[in-house]
């Protein structure tokens, strides 16, 4: 029996997706939920799990092809009538429903085995809180195993999150050899670290979201026979370009700058790093700035608003979905931490690290890039002092953090070496005037100048 599988809507409402890589070939036998391909939309790369168990009869697209949603992607030879078939989407959204034909959730979880109750799952953001849509969240789908001669592997790839898979890859560790201690058999970062200690794996350092990377050695550009290279404009790069043009020519941008002494903040961060109880957490300038922004937005709601042109209304948000701009090999993405105003400094630091690692791995969930209310971009990691950031579409403000530099500065009536940083705030002048923007900037700067002030704000 031949069964066609059509490219589904990957939870974003987008009309097409690009085949990044096939993980199976014609003639292969696959299991239910085995990852068969990686596909890229305008927002993220997602793993596509198989909705059927059977043999691959035909691949209808090649890597690099752009396929429209609804087009036949792959054909299966199921070899019988007892198969798992997708159910109508409307039925699949009924919580707790059991069906003899379980619908595969095609963005991450895969199909439930036939005859089992549909599991109840909730999408979670980088901060660990429920996300807006559970159909657009990426979680590790089971994979097929690669043969090992000395160690017998499980039939499916161990479950883990994208940051953990990236961490294991950097250590050169095969996750199939790691014992899982997380809920539902999920391998955690601690599991990988424990295995690394036992086998003596040496970690490969990754750049912190709040610390500048070392400048690579400059070398002559290698020349090829061609004088130019043409790359198709698509995927994340295309989406980002369209969004930035729309934002730049829709919202009247104004940018204001303020240089601030952040020595007290850097001293606080150093003391937290020295605290053994906090060694597993990553708390940097970005986390302190994120906390300062959340506190300041409560007093300056115009910066946490949206201009609804169609409705002729200004929508003021009473929560903060804090966008964190992340540069990746595929382009700029701005996932957000949901309800960031509820998180502690430690929780914000953890959320930023997870978000950045996931973005670098190209595994950011589409849902985590929707619904942001204010954004932060850290140009200081590239050694840049300041910039004029463009607003994320639909947001009223974005704060750029410059590099922290040790330099002479006036301090208590004398000249001293201090840690200094420049802040740059771009805002939508339809929603925020110069006074509001300036006062917001001063409030953020005051927290960075004296972190103890945060104890006085609520």
C-alpha positions as CSV (number, residue, x, y, z in Angstrom):
1,X,0.0,0.0,0.0
2,X,1.4,3.4,-1.1
3,X,0.6,6.3,1.2
4,X,1.5,9.9,0.3
5,X,2.6,12.4,3.0
6,X,2.0,16.1,2.2
7,X,4.0,18.9,3.7
8,X,2.0,20.2,6.6
9,X,1.6,23.7,7.9
10,X,4.4,23.9,10.4
11,X,2.4,26.0,12.9
12,X,3.3,29.3,11.4
13,X,0.7,29.8,8.7
14,X,3.5,30.1,6.1
15,X,2.9,28.9,2.5
16,X,6.2,27.0,1.9
17,X,9.3,25.5,3.4
18,X,12.8,24.6,2.1
19,X,14.2,21.1,2.4
20,X,17.4,21.6,4.3
21,X,18.4,17.9,4.4
22,X,16.9,14.5,4.0
23,X,17.8,12.1,6.8
24,X,16.4,9.1,4.9
25,X,16.7,7.7,1.4
26,X,14.5,5.9,-1.0
27,X,14.3,2.2,0.0
28,X,15.0,2.9,3.7
29,X,12.7,1.5,6.3
30,X,11.6,4.0,8.9
31,X,9.8,3.8,12.2
32,X,6.9,5.9,13.5
33,X,8.2,9.4,14.7
34,X,11.7,8.8,13.2
35,X,13.0,12.2,11.9
36,X,13.0,12.0,8.2
37,X,14.0,15.6,7.2
38,X,15.0,19.0,8.4
39,X,13.0,21.8,6.8
40,X,13.5,25.5,7.0
41,X,10.7,28.1,7.0
42,X,11.0,31.8,7.2
43,X,11.5,31.6,10.9
44,X,13.2,28.4,12.0
45,X,14.6,25.0,11.0
46,X,12.4,22.2,12.3
47,X,12.7,18.5,12.4
48,X,10.0,16.6,10.6
49,X,9.0,13.3,12.2
50,X,7.6,10.4,10.1
51,X,3.8,9.9,10.6
52,X,4.0,6.3,9.4
53,X,6.1,3.2,9.8
54,X,7.2,1.6,6.6
55,X,9.5,1.8,3.6
56,X,10.4,5.0,1.7
57,X,9.0,4.6,-1.7
58,X,9.8,8.0,-3.2
59,X,11.1,11.4,-2.2
60,X,9.3,14.0,-4.2
61,X,11.8,16.9,-3.5
62,X,15.5,17.3,-3.2
63,X,17.6,19.1,-0.5
64,X,17.5,22.8,-1.4
65,X,14.0,22.6,-3.0
66,X,11.3,25.0,-1.8
67,X,8.0,23.0,-1.3
68,X,4.6,24.5,-1.0
69,X,2.5,23.4,2.0
70,X,0.1,20.7,0.9
71,X,2.4,19.3,-1.8
72,X,3.3,15.7,-1.7
73,X,6.7,15.4,0.1
74,X,7.3,11.7,0.4
75,X,5.6,8.4,-0.5
76,X,5.6,5.3,1.8
77,X,5.2,1.7,1.0
78,X,3.3,0.6,4.1
79,X,3.0,-3.0,3.1
80,X,-0.4,-3.5,4.7
81,X,-3.6,-1.9,5.9
82,X,-2.9,-1.6,9.6
83,X,-1.4,1.9,9.5
84,X,-1.4,5.1,11.6
85,X,-3.1,7.8,9.5
86,X,-3.5,11.4,10.2
87,X,-6.9,12.5,11.6
88,X,-8.5,15.9,10.8
89,X,-6.8,18.8,12.4
90,X,-10.0,20.0,14.2
91,X,-10.3,16.7,15.9
92,X,-6.7,16.6,17.0
93,X,-7.0,19.9,18.9
94,X,-9.5,18.4,21.4
95,X,-7.6,17.9,24.6
96,X,-7.6,14.4,26.1
97,X,-9.2,12.9,23.0
98,X,-8.4,9.2,22.2
99,X,-8.7,8.0,18.6
100,X,-8.1,4.8,16.7
101,X,-6.3,7.0,14.2
102,X,-4.0,9.4,16.1
103,X,-2.9,12.5,14.3
104,X,0.8,13.2,14.2
105,X,1.8,16.6,15.6
106,X,4.2,17.3,12.8
107,X,6.3,19.9,14.5
108,X,8.4,18.1,17.1
109,X,6.5,15.4,19.0
110,X,5.5,13.1,16.2
111,X,2.6,10.8,16.1
112,X,1.3,8.9,19.2
113,X,1.5,5.1,18.8
114,X,-1.8,3.6,17.8
115,X,-4.1,2.5,20.6
116,X,-2.5,4.8,23.2
117,X,-4.1,7.8,24.8
118,X,-3.0,11.1,23.2
119,X,-0.4,12.6,25.6
120,X,-1.1,16.0,27.1
121,X,1.8,18.3,26.4
122,X,2.3,22.0,26.8
123,X,4.6,24.1,24.8
124,X,7.2,25.9,26.9
125,X,9.2,29.0,26.3
126,X,12.9,29.4,26.9
127,X,12.0,30.6,30.4
128,X,10.2,27.4,31.2
129,X,6.7,28.9,31.0
130,X,3.8,27.8,28.8
131,X,4.1,29.3,25.3
132,X,1.3,30.6,23.2
133,X,0.9,27.6,20.9
134,X,1.8,24.0,21.7
135,X,1.7,23.1,18.0
136,X,4.7,25.3,17.1
137,X,7.1,24.1,19.8
138,X,10.2,22.2,18.9
139,X,11.2,19.3,21.1
140,X,13.4,16.4,20.3
141,X,11.6,13.8,18.2
142,X,12.9,10.2,18.4
143,X,15.4,9.4,15.7
144,X,16.8,6.2,14.2
145,X,20.1,5.0,15.7
146,X,23.4,4.8,13.9
147,X,25.1,1.4,14.1
148,X,27.8,0.9,16.8
149,X,30.1,-2.1,16.8
150,X,30.9,-2.2,20.5
151,X,27.8,-0.7,22.1
152,X,24.2,-1.8,21.3
153,X,22.1,1.3,20.7
154,X,18.4,1.8,21.2
155,X,16.2,1.6,18.2
156,X,15.5,5.4,18.4
157,X,17.7,8.4,19.1
158,X,17.6,9.4,22.7
159,X,15.3,12.3,23.6
160,X,16.9,15.6,24.4
161,X,16.5,19.3,23.8
162,X,18.4,21.2,21.0
163,X,20.7,23.0,23.4
164,X,21.7,19.7,25.1
165,X,22.3,18.1,21.6
166,X,24.5,21.0,20.7
167,X,26.4,20.8,24.0
168,X,27.0,17.1,23.5
169,X,28.2,17.7,20.0
170,X,30.7,20.3,21.2
171,X,32.0,17.7,23.7
172,X,32.1,15.0,21.0
173,X,29.7,12.8,23.0
174,X,27.3,10.4,21.4
175,X,23.9,10.9,23.2
176,X,23.1,7.2,22.6
177,X,25.7,6.4,25.2
178,X,24.4,8.8,27.9
179,X,22.0,7.6,30.6
180,X,18.9,9.8,30.9
181,X,17.7,11.0,34.3
182,X,15.2,13.6,33.1
183,X,11.4,13.3,33.0
184,X,10.1,10.8,30.4
185,X,13.6,9.6,29.6
186,X,14.9,13.0,28.4
187,X,18.7,13.5,28.5
188,X,19.6,16.7,30.5
189,X,22.7,18.9,30.4
190,X,23.7,17.4,33.7
191,X,23.5,13.9,32.3
192,X,25.9,14.9,29.5
193,X,28.3,16.6,32.0
194,X,28.2,13.6,34.2
195,X,29.1,11.3,31.3
196,X,31.8,13.7,30.1
197,X,33.5,13.5,33.5
198,X,33.4,9.7,33.5
199,X,35.0,9.5,30.0
200,X,37.2,12.5,30.3
201,X,35.7,14.5,27.4
202,X,37.1,18.0,27.1
203,X,34.5,20.7,26.5
204,X,34.7,23.0,23.6
205,X,34.1,26.6,24.7
206,X,31.2,28.6,23.2
207,X,30.9,32.3,23.2
208,X,28.7,33.8,25.9
209,X,25.8,35.9,24.8
210,X,27.2,38.7,27.1
211,X,30.9,38.2,26.4
212,X,32.8,39.3,23.3
213,X,34.3,36.7,21.1
214,X,37.9,36.8,20.2
215,X,38.7,38.4,16.9
216,X,39.7,35.7,14.4
217,X,43.0,36.0,12.6
218,X,42.6,38.0,9.4
219,X,43.7,36.2,6.4
220,X,43.6,36.9,2.6
221,X,40.2,36.1,1.1
222,X,40.5,32.9,-0.9
223,X,39.7,33.5,-4.6
224,X,37.9,31.1,-6.8
225,X,37.4,31.1,-10.6
226,X,34.2,33.1,-10.2
227,X,34.3,36.8,-9.5
228,X,30.9,36.8,-7.7
229,X,28.7,34.4,-5.8
230,X,24.9,34.5,-5.9
231,X,22.9,33.1,-3.1
232,X,19.1,32.8,-3.2
233,X,17.3,35.2,-0.8
234,X,15.0,32.9,1.2
235,X,14.4,31.5,4.7
236,X,15.3,33.5,7.7
237,X,17.4,36.1,5.7
238,X,14.4,36.8,3.5
239,X,12.0,37.1,6.4
240,X,14.3,39.3,8.4
241,X,14.9,41.6,5.5
242,X,11.1,42.0,4.8
243,X,10.4,42.6,8.5
244,X,13.2,45.2,8.9
245,X,12.1,47.1,5.7
246,X,8.5,47.1,6.9
247,X,9.5,48.3,10.3
248,X,11.8,51.0,9.1
249,X,9.3,52.5,6.7
250,X,6.2,52.1,8.9
251,X,7.3,53.2,12.4
252,X,9.1,56.6,12.7
253,X,12.3,55.6,14.5
254,X,14.1,57.8,17.1
255,X,17.3,56.7,18.8
256,X,18.7,58.2,22.0
257,X,22.0,57.3,23.6
258,X,23.3,57.3,27.2
259,X,26.7,56.2,28.5
260,X,26.7,54.8,32.0
261,X,29.2,53.6,34.6
262,X,28.3,49.9,35.2
263,X,31.1,49.1,37.6
264,X,28.7,48.1,40.3
265,X,27.0,45.8,37.9
266,X,30.2,44.1,36.8
267,X,31.2,43.7,40.5
268,X,27.8,42.1,41.2
269,X,28.2,39.7,38.4
270,X,31.7,38.8,39.5
271,X,30.4,38.1,43.1
272,X,27.6,35.9,41.7
273,X,30.0,33.9,39.6
274,X,32.1,33.3,42.7
275,X,29.1,31.9,44.5
276,X,29.3,28.1,44.3
277,X,25.5,27.8,44.7
278,X,25.2,29.8,41.4
279,X,28.0,28.2,39.3
280,X,25.5,26.3,37.1
281,X,23.8,29.6,36.1
282,X,25.0,32.1,33.6
283,X,24.4,35.7,34.9
284,X,25.9,38.4,32.8
285,X,25.3,42.1,31.9
286,X,22.6,41.0,29.5
287,X,20.6,39.4,32.4
288,X,21.0,42.5,34.6
289,X,19.9,44.7,31.7
290,X,16.9,42.5,31.0
291,X,15.9,42.8,34.7
292,X,16.3,46.6,34.5
293,X,14.2,46.8,31.3
294,X,11.4,44.8,32.9
295,X,11.4,47.1,36.0
296,X,11.5,50.2,33.9
297,X,8.7,49.1,31.5
298,X,6.3,48.9,34.5
299,X,6.8,52.7,34.9
300,X,6.8,53.6,31.2
301,X,4.1,51.5,29.5
302,X,4.4,53.4,26.2
303,X,7.6,51.5,25.5
304,X,5.6,48.2,26.0
305,X,2.8,49.1,23.6
306,X,1.8,48.3,20.0
307,X,0.3,50.6,17.3
308,X,-2.8,48.8,15.9
309,X,-3.3,50.7,12.6
310,X,-6.2,48.5,11.4
311,X,-8.2,49.0,14.7
312,X,-7.1,52.6,15.2
313,X,-6.0,51.7,18.7
314,X,-2.9,51.7,20.9
315,X,-2.5,48.3,22.6
316,X,-0.8,48.5,26.0
317,X,0.7,45.2,27.3
318,X,0.6,44.4,31.0
319,X,3.2,41.8,30.6
320,X,6.7,41.7,29.0
321,X,7.6,39.2,26.3
322,X,11.2,40.2,26.1
323,X,12.9,39.6,22.7
324,X,16.6,38.7,22.7
325,X,18.3,39.4,19.3
326,X,20.5,36.5,18.4
327,X,22.9,36.4,15.4
328,X,23.1,33.0,13.8
329,X,24.7,31.5,10.7
330,X,21.3,31.7,9.0
331,X,20.6,35.3,9.9
332,X,19.1,37.3,12.8
333,X,16.4,35.8,14.9
334,X,14.6,37.4,17.9
335,X,13.0,34.8,20.1
336,X,11.4,36.1,23.3
337,X,11.2,35.2,26.9
338,X,7.5,35.1,27.9
339,X,6.4,36.9,31.0
340,X,9.9,38.0,31.7
341,X,8.7,40.4,34.3
342,X,7.9,37.5,36.6
343,X,11.5,36.1,36.5
344,X,14.3,36.6,38.9
345,X,17.8,37.6,37.8
346,X,19.0,34.0,37.9
347,X,16.0,32.8,35.9
348,X,16.5,35.5,33.3
349,X,20.2,34.5,33.0
350,X,19.2,30.9,32.5
351,X,16.5,31.8,30.0
352,X,18.9,34.0,27.9
353,X,21.5,31.2,27.8
354,X,19.0,28.6,26.7
355,X,17.5,30.9,24.2
356,X,20.9,31.8,22.7
357,X,22.1,28.2,22.5
358,X,18.9,27.1,20.9
359,X,19.1,29.9,18.3
360,X,22.7,29.0,17.4
361,X,21.7,25.4,16.9
362,X,19.0,26.6,14.5
363,X,16.3,25.0,16.6
364,X,14.3,28.0,17.9
365,X,10.6,27.2,18.0
366,X,8.5,29.4,15.7
367,X,6.2,30.1,18.7
368,X,9.1,31.7,20.6
369,X,9.6,34.3,17.9
370,X,6.0,35.5,18.0
371,X,4.3,37.9,20.4
372,X,7.3,39.9,21.6
373,X,6.6,43.3,23.3
374,X,10.1,44.8,23.7
375,X,13.6,43.7,22.6
376,X,17.2,43.8,23.6
377,X,20.2,43.4,21.3
378,X,23.8,43.1,22.6
379,X,26.1,44.6,20.0
380,X,28.8,44.8,22.7
381,X,29.7,41.1,22.1
382,X,31.2,42.2,18.8
383,X,33.2,44.9,20.4
384,X,30.9,47.7,19.2
385,X,30.1,50.7,21.5
386,X,26.7,51.7,20.1
387,X,24.3,51.4,17.2
388,X,20.9,52.5,16.0
389,X,18.8,49.3,16.2
390,X,15.7,48.8,14.1
391,X,12.5,48.0,15.9
392,X,11.1,44.5,15.7
393,X,7.8,44.9,13.8
394,X,4.9,45.5,16.2
395,X,7.1,46.6,19.1
396,X,7.6,50.1,20.4
397,X,11.2,49.9,21.7
398,X,14.5,48.1,21.4
399,X,17.5,48.6,23.6
400,X,21.1,48.0,22.3
401,X,23.9,47.3,24.8
402,X,27.4,48.4,23.8
403,X,30.7,46.9,24.9
404,X,31.7,47.3,28.5
405,X,35.0,49.1,28.5
406,X,37.5,49.9,31.3
407,X,38.3,53.6,30.9
408,X,39.0,56.8,32.9
409,X,35.7,58.2,34.3
410,X,34.7,60.8,36.8
411,X,33.9,59.1,40.1
412,X,33.2,60.8,43.4
413,X,34.9,64.0,42.2
414,X,38.0,62.2,41.0
415,X,39.2,60.4,37.8
416,X,39.2,56.6,38.2
417,X,39.2,53.5,36.0
418,X,35.6,52.4,35.7
419,X,33.6,49.9,33.6
420,X,31.5,52.0,31.2
421,X,28.9,51.0,28.7
422,X,26.8,52.9,26.1
423,X,23.1,52.3,25.8
424,X,21.1,53.0,22.6
425,X,17.3,53.1,22.7
426,X,15.3,53.1,19.5
427,X,11.5,53.8,19.9
428,X,8.4,54.3,17.8
429,X,7.7,58.1,17.9
430,X,4.0,57.4,17.3
431,X,3.8,55.8,20.7
432,X,6.6,57.3,22.7
433,X,7.8,60.9,22.8
434,X,11.3,62.1,23.6
435,X,10.6,62.7,27.3
436,X,9.2,59.2,27.8
437,X,12.1,57.5,26.0
438,X,14.7,59.5,27.9
439,X,13.1,58.8,31.3
440,X,12.9,55.1,30.5
441,X,16.6,55.1,29.5
442,X,17.6,56.9,32.7
443,X,15.7,54.3,34.8
444,X,17.4,51.4,33.0
445,X,20.8,53.2,33.4
446,X,20.2,53.8,37.2
447,X,19.7,50.0,37.8
448,X,22.9,49.3,35.8
449,X,24.8,52.0,37.7
450,X,23.5,50.9,41.1
451,X,21.9,47.4,40.9
452,X,20.7,47.8,44.5
453,X,18.2,50.3,43.2
454,X,16.2,47.3,41.9
455,X,15.3,46.5,45.5
456,X,13.4,49.8,45.6
457,X,11.4,49.2,42.4
458,X,8.3,47.1,41.9
